[in-house]
Amino acid sequence: MRQKKPALVITFDSTTQAMAAEKFCTSQGLPGRIIPIPREISAGCGLSWKALPSAKDTLLSSMEAAGLHWSGWQIIEI
């Protein structure tokens, strides 16, 4: 069985927002990837951005500066 580790999960209200965040983060070389929203979280469109918790400030400030919107974030064991 795979051991669970803490992860930053950023959620979005729409698929469009999630895809825009993926395009932006990938083009900027920011850490993380798109994943389905984990069961522990019930939010938005069903897609989320997963990264290491240590990347939270960098990701959120970069997304905000680019005018991207997210509905929330959590650090959970997945």
PyMOL commands that set and color helices and strands:
alter all, ss='L'
color gray80, all
select helices_A, chain A and resi 15-28+53-65
alter helices_A, ss='H'
color red, helices_A
select strands_A, chain A and resi 6-11+33-36+47-51+72-77
alter strands_A, ss='S'
color yellow, strands_A
deselect
rebuild
show_as cartoon
